[in-house]
Amino acid sequence: MTPNGVYQNFAIDRVVYGKPAAETLVAEATRLGAKRVFLLVSRTLDRETSWVNDMRAGLGDRYAGSFDGMPSHTPRQSVLDATAKAREAEADLIVTFGGGSGTDAGKMMRLALKHDIRTIEGFDRFVVRLAPDGSRALVDYEAPDVPQIAIPTTLSGGDFNHSAGATDTRTMLKEIFRHSKLVPSVIILDPAVTVRTPQWLWLSSGVRALDHAVETICQPAADRRSWLEAIPAISLLAKALPRTHQDPNDLGARLDAQLAVWLSMEHNRFGISMGASHGIGHVLGGTCDVPHGYTSCVMLPAVLRYNESAIADRQALISEAFGRPGEPAWKVVHEFVASLGLPRHLAEVGVTPDKFETVAKAAMLDHYLHTNPRPIHGVEDIMEILRMAA
C-alpha cells in the first residue's frame, strides 16, 4: 500500500542554531518589531552567569522586565504570578531562557495575557480533556497574539511543541493545553549557554528526547517518512549524550544533541501520538514531583518491554539505531540510561509501590495511555508496567 499522511506546519518562524544567544535574541526581537521585551529566566542563570544581563544590556530600552524561578512542572499559580508582571510591563514579546518548565510557562503566560486569565480557575476551560473513548476533546479558542522566543538550556523539546503542560495544584495533576500557535515564533539553540545546566538535568532531558523518538517509531501510525527524523534522532543522541557525559564542555556534542531534539519532535507535525511512557510520565511529574527527564529514564524501558510482543519489528529499528541490532530494545535503552549514571527504577526517584495505584488511576485520564501500541485496558495493565519499572 502506498504510504500517505498529513504533515502540518506550525507557527515556528525560525530556528537559529549554533549562534550566540544574546546577540541572536536582540536581532530577532528587532526583526519582530518588539518594543517591550519580558524575560522569563532560570534563577540560577540570572544570578550565577552574565548571560541574562547580557540580554538586558543588548535589548536596552526595549527590556521591560523579568521573572525568575519558575518551579518544575509549571504550577498554575506561578504562571499567574509571572503573567501579572508581564501584564504590568505591557509586554509585547515573551522570552524564555531555561528548561522545559520555563518554556511551557511562556506559552501559558501568552494564553493568560490573551484571555485575561487572573485566577487559577481561569485556566480550566482551556484544558485538553479526555473524551469517553480516550480521544482528546480539543478546545477552540483565539490564539495568543504576544509572540515568544525560546532559548532552551535542556533537551526536553517543549520549544518545538504546540502543547504546554501545567500543573493544577488543586488536584496535583499535570494537564495539557494545546493550540497550533502556542509554539514559540523563534527558537535559539546555543550550545554554549547549556554548559551550566546540571549534568543530571541535561542528560535526563536528553533521555526525554530519546523517548519522543522511540515512541514515534513504535506508533502504528508512523511510517517511513516520519522515521526519517526519528531514527537519526536516536542515533545522534546515542552518540552525543555519552560524549557530553564524558566531557561537559564538548560544544559540538551539545549542539548535536540539540539538533537531535529538533528531529525527535517532528512527530507533532505528522499527528503521531505518544504512548504509555509519556502518559505515565505526566502523572509521575505532576503527582509525584519526579523531574521531567527522570520519568523517561525509569518508564521508557518498562514500556518497551510491555509493548515488545505487539511491535517487535518496530523495536528492532530502535536497537539498530543504537548500533545494537538483534538485541531487545528495552535492554538497550535500560543499559544506555545506566551508562549515563541516571536512575532506572521508580524506587530511585521516590515512587514506592504504595503509590502505584494512585499513579495508575491518574494515568488512565491521560490521552497517551489510550494510544499505546499495545492496548491498555485498565488500571491493572498500568500496574503491570509500574511493577516492571519498580
C-alpha positions as CSV (number, residue, x, y, z in Angstrom):
1,M,0.0,0.0,0.0
2,T,1.3,3.5,-0.8
3,P,2.2,5.5,2.3
4,N,0.0,8.5,2.9
5,G,-0.3,11.1,5.6
6,V,-0.5,14.8,6.6
7,Y,2.4,17.0,7.6
8,Q,1.3,20.1,9.4
9,N,3.4,23.2,9.6
10,F,3.2,25.1,12.9
11,A,3.8,28.8,13.6
12,I,7.5,28.5,14.2
13,D,9.1,31.2,12.2
14,R,12.7,30.5,12.6
15,V,15.2,28.1,14.3
16,V,18.6,29.7,14.8
17,Y,21.3,27.3,15.8
18,G,25.0,27.5,16.7
19,K,25.0,31.3,17.2
20,P,25.4,33.2,20.5
21,A,22.1,33.5,22.3
22,A,22.2,37.2,23.5
23,E,23.1,38.8,20.2
24,T,20.7,36.5,18.3
25,L,17.9,37.4,20.7
26,V,18.5,41.1,20.1
27,A,18.5,40.6,16.3
28,E,15.3,38.5,16.4
29,A,13.5,40.9,18.8
30,T,14.4,43.7,16.4
31,R,13.1,41.7,13.4
32,L,9.8,41.0,15.2
33,G,9.4,44.7,16.0
34,A,9.2,44.2,19.7
35,K,9.3,47.3,22.0
36,R,8.5,45.7,25.4
37,V,10.5,42.5,25.9
38,F,9.8,40.5,29.0
39,L,12.3,37.8,30.1
40,L,11.3,34.6,31.9
41,V,14.6,33.1,33.0
42,S,16.2,30.5,35.2
43,R,17.0,31.9,38.6
44,T,20.4,30.2,38.6
45,L,21.4,31.5,35.2
46,D,20.3,35.0,36.2
47,R,22.3,35.0,39.5
48,E,25.3,33.0,38.6
49,T,26.1,33.9,34.9
50,S,26.3,37.1,32.9
51,W,24.1,35.8,30.2
52,V,20.8,37.3,31.3
53,N,22.4,40.7,32.0
54,D,23.9,40.5,28.5
55,M,20.4,40.1,27.1
56,R,19.1,43.0,29.2
57,A,22.0,45.2,28.1
58,G,21.6,44.2,24.4
59,L,17.9,45.0,24.5
60,G,18.5,48.4,26.0
61,D,15.3,50.4,26.5
62,R,13.3,47.6,24.9
63,Y,13.8,45.5,28.1
64,A,10.6,45.7,30.0
65,G,11.1,43.3,33.0
66,S,11.7,39.8,34.1
67,F,10.6,36.9,36.2
68,D,12.9,34.2,37.5
69,G,12.5,30.9,39.3
70,M,9.5,29.1,37.6
71,P,9.1,25.9,39.6
72,S,9.2,22.5,37.9
73,H,6.0,21.2,36.2
74,T,4.8,24.8,35.7
75,P,2.2,25.3,38.5
76,R,-0.7,27.5,37.5
77,Q,-0.2,30.0,40.4
78,S,3.4,30.6,39.4
79,V,2.2,31.2,35.8
80,L,-0.2,33.8,37.1
81,D,2.5,35.5,39.2
82,A,4.7,35.8,36.1
83,T,1.8,36.9,33.9
84,A,1.0,39.7,36.3
85,K,4.5,41.1,36.0
86,A,4.4,40.8,32.2
87,R,1.0,42.4,32.0
88,E,2.2,45.3,34.2
89,A,5.2,45.7,31.9
90,E,2.9,45.8,28.8
91,A,5.0,43.0,27.3
92,D,4.8,42.5,23.5
93,L,7.3,39.7,23.4
94,I,8.0,36.9,25.9
95,V,11.5,35.4,26.0
96,T,12.0,32.1,27.9
97,F,15.6,31.2,28.8
98,G,16.0,27.9,30.7
99,G,14.4,24.5,30.9
100,G,11.2,23.0,29.8
101,S,9.1,24.2,32.6
102,G,10.0,27.8,31.7
103,T,9.3,27.2,28.0
104,D,5.8,25.9,28.9
105,A,5.3,28.8,31.3
106,G,5.9,31.2,28.5
107,K,3.2,29.6,26.4
108,M,0.8,29.7,29.4
109,M,1.6,33.3,30.0
110,R,0.8,34.2,26.5
111,L,-2.5,32.3,26.8
112,A,-3.3,34.2,30.1
113,L,-2.4,37.6,28.5
114,K,-4.7,36.9,25.5
115,H,-7.7,35.8,27.6
116,D,-7.1,38.0,30.7
117,I,-6.8,35.0,33.0
118,R,-6.2,36.2,36.5
119,T,-7.2,33.2,38.7
120,I,-6.3,29.5,38.9
121,E,-9.8,28.6,37.8
122,G,-9.5,30.8,34.7
123,F,-7.4,28.2,33.0
124,D,-10.0,25.4,33.4
125,R,-11.8,26.0,30.1
126,F,-8.6,25.7,28.1
127,V,-7.5,22.3,29.4
128,V,-7.5,19.4,26.9
129,R,-10.0,16.9,28.3
130,L,-10.3,13.2,27.7
131,A,-13.4,12.0,25.9
132,P,-15.1,8.7,27.0
133,D,-13.4,6.9,24.1
134,G,-10.0,8.1,25.2
135,S,-9.7,10.7,22.4
136,R,-8.8,14.3,23.2
137,A,-11.6,16.8,23.4
138,L,-9.8,19.8,22.0
139,V,-10.8,23.3,22.8
140,D,-11.3,26.0,20.2
141,Y,-10.1,29.5,21.3
142,E,-8.4,32.5,20.0
143,A,-4.7,32.1,19.6
144,P,-2.2,34.2,21.7
145,D,-1.0,37.2,19.9
146,V,2.1,38.0,22.0
147,P,5.0,36.0,20.4
148,Q,7.6,34.0,22.2
149,I,11.3,33.4,21.7
150,A,12.6,30.3,23.4
151,I,16.2,29.8,24.3
152,P,16.3,26.2,25.8
153,T,19.1,25.1,28.1
154,T,17.8,21.5,28.4
155,L,16.8,18.8,25.8
156,S,13.1,18.4,26.8
157,G,11.9,19.6,23.4
158,G,8.9,21.6,24.6
159,D,10.1,24.6,22.5
160,F,9.1,22.6,19.3
161,N,5.8,21.5,20.7
162,H,2.4,23.2,20.2
163,S,1.3,22.0,23.6
164,A,2.1,23.2,27.1
165,G,1.9,21.3,30.3
166,A,0.9,23.0,33.6
167,T,0.1,21.6,37.0
168,D,-3.2,22.2,38.7
169,T,-2.2,22.2,42.3
170,R,-5.8,21.7,43.5
171,T,-5.7,18.2,42.1
172,M,-1.9,17.7,41.6
173,L,-2.5,16.7,38.0
174,K,-0.3,18.0,35.2
175,E,-2.7,19.0,32.4
176,I,-2.2,19.7,28.7
177,F,-3.1,22.9,26.9
178,R,-2.9,22.9,23.1
179,H,-3.1,25.3,20.1
180,S,-1.2,25.3,16.8
181,K,0.0,28.8,17.6
182,L,1.3,28.1,21.2
183,V,4.7,27.2,19.7
184,P,7.4,29.9,20.0
185,S,7.9,32.1,17.0
186,V,11.7,31.7,17.3
187,I,13.8,29.0,18.8
188,I,17.5,29.8,19.5
189,L,19.8,26.8,20.0
190,D,23.1,27.9,21.5
191,P,25.1,25.1,23.0
192,A,27.3,27.5,24.9
193,V,24.5,28.5,27.3
194,T,23.8,24.9,28.2
195,V,27.1,24.2,29.9
196,R,25.8,25.5,33.3
197,T,22.8,23.1,33.1
198,P,23.4,20.4,35.8
199,Q,24.6,17.2,34.2
200,W,21.7,15.1,35.6
201,L,19.2,17.5,34.1
202,W,21.0,17.8,30.7
203,L,21.4,14.0,30.4
204,S,17.9,13.1,31.7
205,S,16.2,15.6,29.4
206,G,18.2,14.0,26.6
207,V,16.6,10.7,27.5
208,R,13.3,12.5,27.3
209,A,14.1,13.5,23.7
210,L,15.0,9.9,23.1
211,D,11.6,8.9,24.5
212,H,10.0,11.2,21.9
213,A,11.8,9.5,19.0
214,V,11.3,6.0,20.4
215,E,7.6,6.3,21.0
216,T,7.3,7.9,17.5
217,I,8.8,4.7,15.9
218,C,6.6,2.5,18.0
219,Q,3.3,4.1,16.9
220,P,1.4,2.1,14.2
221,A,0.6,5.5,12.5
222,A,4.3,6.2,12.0
223,D,5.6,5.3,8.5
224,R,9.0,5.6,6.7
225,R,8.5,9.4,6.3
226,S,8.3,10.1,10.0
227,W,11.1,7.6,10.6
228,L,13.4,9.8,8.6
229,E,13.6,12.1,11.6
230,A,13.1,9.7,14.5
231,I,15.8,7.2,13.6
232,P,18.5,9.8,13.1
233,A,17.4,11.4,16.3
234,I,18.1,8.2,18.2
235,S,21.4,7.7,16.5
236,L,22.6,11.3,17.3
237,L,21.5,11.0,20.9
238,A,23.1,7.6,21.3
239,K,26.5,9.3,20.4
240,A,26.1,12.8,21.7
241,L,24.9,12.2,25.2
242,P,27.8,9.9,26.2
243,R,30.2,12.5,24.7
244,T,28.7,15.2,26.9
245,H,28.7,12.8,29.8
246,Q,32.5,12.4,29.4
247,D,33.2,16.0,28.5
248,P,30.6,18.5,29.6
249,N,32.4,21.3,27.6
250,D,32.1,19.5,24.2
251,L,30.0,22.1,22.5
252,G,29.9,20.1,19.2
253,A,28.3,17.2,21.1
254,R,25.9,19.5,22.8
255,L,24.8,21.0,19.5
256,D,24.3,17.5,18.1
257,A,22.1,16.7,21.0
258,Q,20.1,19.9,20.4
259,L,19.6,19.1,16.7
260,A,18.5,15.6,17.7
261,V,15.8,17.1,19.9
262,W,14.6,19.1,16.9
263,L,14.3,15.8,14.9
264,S,12.7,14.0,17.7
265,M,9.8,16.5,17.9
266,E,8.7,16.1,14.3
267,H,6.1,13.6,15.4
268,N,3.9,16.5,16.2
269,R,3.8,17.6,12.6
270,F,2.7,14.2,11.4
271,G,0.0,14.0,14.1
272,I,1.7,11.0,15.7
273,S,0.7,10.4,19.3
274,M,2.9,9.1,22.1
275,G,2.5,6.0,24.3
276,A,2.5,4.9,27.9
277,S,5.9,6.2,28.8
278,H,4.8,9.8,28.2
279,G,1.3,9.2,29.7
280,I,2.6,7.7,32.9
281,G,5.4,10.2,32.9
282,H,3.0,13.1,33.0
283,V,1.5,11.7,36.2
284,L,4.8,10.9,37.8
285,G,5.7,14.6,37.3
286,G,2.6,16.3,38.3
287,T,1.5,13.9,41.1
288,C,4.8,12.6,42.4
289,D,7.1,15.5,41.6
290,V,9.5,13.4,39.6
291,P,11.8,15.5,37.4
292,H,10.6,15.6,33.8
293,G,13.6,13.7,32.3
294,Y,13.7,11.1,35.1
295,T,10.2,10.0,34.2
296,S,11.5,8.8,30.9
297,C,14.6,7.2,32.4
298,V,12.5,4.9,34.6
299,M,9.4,4.4,32.4
300,L,10.7,4.0,28.8
301,P,12.5,0.6,29.3
302,A,9.5,-0.8,31.1
303,V,7.0,0.4,28.5
304,L,9.2,-1.0,25.7
305,R,9.2,-4.3,27.5
306,Y,5.4,-4.3,27.9
307,N,5.0,-3.4,24.2
308,E,7.5,-5.9,22.8
309,S,5.1,-8.6,21.9
310,A,2.9,-6.2,19.9
311,I,5.6,-4.3,17.9
312,A,8.8,-6.4,17.8
313,D,9.5,-5.2,14.2
314,R,9.4,-1.5,15.2
315,Q,11.5,-2.1,18.3
316,A,14.2,-3.7,16.1
317,L,14.6,-0.4,14.3
318,I,15.4,1.2,17.7
319,S,18.1,-1.3,18.5
320,E,19.6,-0.8,15.1
321,A,19.7,3.0,15.5
322,F,21.7,2.4,18.7
323,G,24.1,0.2,16.7
324,R,23.0,-3.0,18.6
325,P,20.9,-4.9,16.1
326,G,19.2,-8.1,17.3
327,E,19.1,-7.1,20.9
328,P,15.9,-6.3,22.8
329,A,15.2,-2.6,22.6
330,W,14.1,-2.4,26.3
331,K,17.5,-3.8,27.3
332,V,19.4,-1.5,25.0
333,V,17.7,1.6,26.4
334,H,17.9,0.3,30.0
335,E,21.7,-0.1,29.7
336,F,22.1,3.2,27.9
337,V,20.4,5.1,30.8
338,A,22.6,3.2,33.2
339,S,25.7,4.3,31.3
340,L,24.8,7.9,31.8
341,G,24.6,7.4,35.6
342,L,20.8,8.1,35.6
343,P,18.1,6.3,37.7
344,R,16.4,3.3,36.1
345,H,13.9,2.3,38.8
346,L,10.9,4.0,40.3
347,A,12.3,3.5,43.8
348,E,15.3,5.6,42.9
349,V,13.0,8.6,42.2
350,G,10.9,8.2,45.3
351,V,7.9,6.3,43.8
352,T,7.2,3.3,46.1
353,P,4.7,0.5,45.5
354,D,2.2,2.1,47.8
355,K,1.8,4.9,45.3
356,F,1.3,2.7,42.2
357,E,-2.5,2.5,42.4
358,T,-2.8,6.3,42.7
359,V,-0.5,6.8,39.7
360,A,-2.3,4.1,37.7
361,K,-5.7,5.6,38.3
362,A,-4.5,9.1,37.4
363,A,-2.7,7.8,34.3
364,M,-6.0,6.5,32.9
365,L,-7.0,10.1,32.5
366,D,-4.1,10.8,30.1
367,H,-4.7,10.5,26.4
368,Y,-1.4,8.7,25.8
369,L,-2.4,5.7,27.8
370,H,-5.2,5.3,25.1
371,T,-2.8,5.5,22.2
372,N,-0.2,3.0,23.4
373,P,0.8,0.5,20.7
374,R,-0.3,-2.5,22.9
375,P,-3.7,-1.7,24.2
376,I,-4.1,-0.8,27.8
377,H,-7.5,-1.9,29.1
378,G,-7.4,-0.6,32.7
379,V,-5.6,0.2,35.9
380,E,-4.2,-3.3,36.2
381,D,-2.3,-3.1,32.9
382,I,-0.7,0.1,34.1
383,M,0.2,-1.6,37.4
384,E,2.0,-4.3,35.4
385,I,4.1,-1.6,33.8
386,L,4.8,0.1,37.1
387,R,5.9,-3.2,38.6
388,M,8.3,-3.7,35.7
389,A,9.8,-0.3,36.5
390,A,9.9,-0.7,40.2
